[in-house]
């Protein structure tokens, strides 16, 4: 296992596009502190570009929810075996990035094999799945958290946690992508998320919401950010619609209102002070089980951090007409629109200064000695 501390081998596990980006940024900072380090694990193109040896491409793990994971259990276990074998053979330390259903199981194997373990962007155990805190306590040597209240929550439960800041603060200031606006008319961002299942469920509904908004507020422009079009490309094409591959921040900056999937993108929209509607949808079985485990009154990080419903959430059974009406009424009411932006401005005060990725890299380097 492993190598000299001067040239450590660091294993990383990230199962989806957002984690791939965070993993790549972390590797970049770690190289500054540990120029002789070698990196391998589960990741995507961003981590590969930073020189990480990718053992399994992440699209093999693009699974959301209880029901979806059960349907792919053999595939998941085969991937797990491959990763465990290589990590035990070579790694000095393992870093797990988000993706809890898979990563917590992987952490158990690697911790029991004597590999030091770090969780960066921990599971949201305060929201649901509180039982997972004992797994963090037992199998994770250091939890580096990105939401300020997580440190206290986890420390009270015996987890070695530290708040390092939220990486989005730096990412938003570094990324100056600008999408050009098309005239002085309202622009609406349509962001159905990054996971295949998420896009499959939300994209048809966003297309219907677009139709409703067109009826109530003709002349709007719609900006879609898509990683996959799920065979709906022909329905998306229209004189008032532009479709981009990614570029969510550029789209959000160009927009007056956003209709987004619950997740990191809703926090990005909030930090850019964009009034929004947040959509959340799982399979019926996943929702039935998740609802019973939920410990918080909201699904969006914006409302959770602000402690109240500043942005409207539409969960599971999505009322397309109602979402369209809300967007139109806010766009036509300057005072209410300004009030929403002022409320969203508080998010930056809550999350604090930047430097999260650099701080996380420093803690990992310290753990390696």
N, C-alpha and C positions, 0 to 999 in steps of 0.2 A: 504494500500500500504506500502511495505517496512518494515524496522525494525530499530533498533537503529543504529547510525552511527558506533558504536563499532563493530557490527556484521552485516554489510550491506549485502543486497541481490543484486547481480549483474547479470543482464540478458545479454546474448550474442547471437548474430545472425550471423551465418556463413553458407553459402549454398553450399560450394564445398570443395574438399580435401585440396587445398592450404590454404583456410581460416580456415579450421579445425586445421591445423598445427599452424598457427599464433595465433589462439584463445587459443590453449593449452599452448603455450609458454607464452602468456599474463597472463593466469590464474596462471601459475607457479610463475611468478614475483609478481602478485597481492597478492598471499598467503603470500609471504615474508613480504609485507607491511601491509596486512590486514588479520592476521591469523584466525580471526573469521568469515570471509566472506563466503557466500554461493553463488553458481553459478548455473544458469539454462538457458535453451534456445535451440536454433537450432544449431546443430553441429554434429560431427562425432565421430569416435572411439578415435581419439587423445584427443579431449576435454573430452570425457567420461572417459578416463584413468586418467585425472587430476581431476576427481570428479565432473564434470559438469553434472547436471541432464538434460539429452537430451530429449526434449519434442517431437521432430519430427526428424526422421532420414533424413540426407541430400539427400539420393538417390531419395527421393520423389520430389526433386527440381532440379534435374540435367538437366536443360533446358537452351539452348543457343539461343540467337537471338529473333527477334520480332515474326516471324511466329511460332516458337516453343512454345513461351510463350502463344500466343493466343490460341493454340490448347489445352492447359492445364489450362485454366483460372479458372475453377471451383475448381480444385484441389488446385491451388495456394491460392485462396480466403479462402477455408476451413482451410488450414494450417495457414494462416494469423490470422483468428479468434481465433484459439486455442492458438497461441502465445500471441496475444494481451490480451486475458482473463487472462492468467497466469501472464504475466508481470505486468499488471495494479494491480492485486491482491497482488503481492509480491515484486516487484523490487524497489530499490532505484535509480538505474542507469542502463542505457542500453548502451551496446557497439555493434556497427555494424561494421562488418569486410567485406570489399569489397562487392560483390554481389548487385550492386546498384539498379537494377530494382525492386527487392523485398524489400531490406532494406530501401530505401528512403520512400517507402509507409508505411512500418512498423514504421519508425522513426516519421512520422507525427502523427500516432495514439498515440504513447507512449509519445511524447513531449506534445501533447495536453492534455494528462491525467496527466501531472505534473511530469513526470519522467525525470531526467537529462539524456542527450543523448551525446554520444561520437562516432565519426566515426573514426575508425582506418583502414588505407588503403582505402582512399576515392575513389569515382568514378573518372575515368579519364576524368573529364569534360573539360579539356584543349584540349583533343583529339577530342571529339565529345559530343554532348548533353550539350552544354554550358548552356542551359536553366535550367539544374539541379542545377546550383550554387544558385539560389534563394531558392531551397528546403534546401540546406545545410545551407544557411544563416538563414532561418526561423525555421528549426526544429532541428538543431544540435548545442549543446552548445559548443562543442570543436571538431575541426577536427585535428587529428594527422596524418600528411602526411609523406610519405616515399620517395618522390622524391624531391630534393632540390628546384626546380623551382615552385613546387605546392604552397608553403607557400605564396610567393609574389603574384602569380596569384589569389589565393583565397582571400587573405587579401584585395586586390584592389577591390574585389567584395563584401566586407562586411562580409566574413566568418571568424570566429575566428579560424584561422589555425596556426599550429606550426609544423615545420619540426623536426622529432625525429630521423632521420636516417633510413637506410634501413635494415630490419631484416635479409636479405640474407647475409649480411657481417658476422654476428655472426653465422648464420646457417651453412655457408660454413666452417668456422674455427672449429666449434664444430663437424661437421660430417666428419669423416675421412674414410668413406666407400671406399674401393678399390676393383674394379673388376679386376681379373687377366687377363692379356693379353695373347693371343694365338700366340706366336711367334713374330718375328720381321717383321711384315707386317702391312700395314695401317689398322687401326680400325675405323669404322664409327658408330657413335651413331645415332639411329633412335628413336625419341621421339615424338609421335603423340599427346601429351597433356593428360589431366586427365578427361575431360568431355566425356560422352558417345557419344554425337553428333560429337564432335571433332575427336574422335578416329574412329568413323564410316566413316567419310569423308576422313581422312588422311591416315589411315592404308593401304587401298588398293593401294594408290598412293606410299607410302613408299616401299611396296613390289615390285611395278613396277620399282621404282628408283633403288632398289637393283639389279634387273635383268639387268638394263642398265649399272650400275657400274661394275657388274661382267664381262660384255662383254668388257668394255674398260680397266679395271684394274683387271685382274684375281688375285686371292690370297688374296683379301681383307677379313676382318672379319667384321661382322655386329652385333651390340649389340642393341637389342630392349628393351625399357622400356614400359611395358604395364600394365594397371589396368584391362583392358578387351581385349579379342582378337577378339570380334565381329564375332565369328564363323570362323575365318581365321587361326586358329591354325595350320591346316595341311599345309597351304601354307607357313607358316613361317618356318617350320622345314626344316633344311638344315645343311650340314656339316660345312658351314662357318658362321652360325648364332646361336647366343644364345639369349634367351628371358628371361627377368627378370620381376618380379612383383615389380614395383617401382624401387628403387635404381638408380634414374636418375643421382645423383651426382657421384656415383661410376662408372657408365657407362661413363659419361662425362670425368672423370679423366683418364680413360683407353683409351679414343678415341683420334684420331688425327683430326677428322672432325665431325661435328654434323649436322644432318638435323632435324629441330625441329619445333614444333607448335609455333606460336606467343604467347607470354605470359611470365610468370615468368621464365619458363625453358630457354627461349632465353637469359634472363639476367643472369641466373646461368651459362650458357655456356660462355657468355661474360666475366663474372668475373673470370672464370677458364681459360680464354684466348684461347678458342677453336674456330677457324674459322668455319663458319656455313652458312647454307642456312635456311631461315625462311619461313614457310608455313602458310597461313591464308586462311580459307575457311568457308563460311556460306551457308545457303540456299540462293537461288537466290533472294528471296524477301528480306531477311534480309540484304543481300549485297547491293541490289538496294537502300534500305532506308539508310543503314549505310554510304554508299559512299557519299550521299548527305548531311549528317550531319558532316562528317569528317572535322576536323580543322587542322590536321597535315599531313605532306607529307609522313610519315612512319607509319608502324604498329608495328614494333618491338621496345621495350624499348631501346635496344642497340643503334639503329640509332637515336632515339629521344634524348637520353642523350648525344650522341656524336655530334649531330647536323649535321650529314651527313650520306650518305649510305656507312657504313663500311661493313655491311653484306648484301648480296643480299636477297631481299624479293620476294616471289612468292605468288601472291594474287588471290584467287578465281579460276581462270582457270590455273591449274598448268601444266607446261610443264616438264614432267618427264625426257625427254632426255636432256633438257637444264640444269636441276638441276644436273643430273649425270655428264655431261660434266664439269660443274663448279667445282664440288667436285674433279674430277679426275685431272683437270688442276692445281688446287691449290696444291693438294697433290704431284704433279710431279714438282712443281716449288718452290724450297727451299727459294729463295729470296722473292717471293710474299707471301709465307706462313709466313715467319718471320715478314714481314711488317704488315700483318693482326694481328698477335699476339701483336705486339708493339702498334698498334692502340687500340686494346681491353684493353690493360693494363691501359689506361687512365680512364676507368670506375671507378676503385677504388678511384682515386683522386677526381672524381666528386661526388661520394656518401659519402665520408668521413669515419670517424671512426664508430665503431660498437656501441652496447648498445641501439639500437632502442627500443626493447621490454621493457627493464628496464625503459627507459625514459617514454615510453607510460604508463606503470603501475604507475609511480610516478605522472603523470599528472591526471590520473583517481582517484588516492587516494586523491590528492589535491582537486579535484572537489567534492569528497564526504565529504570533510571537516575533 
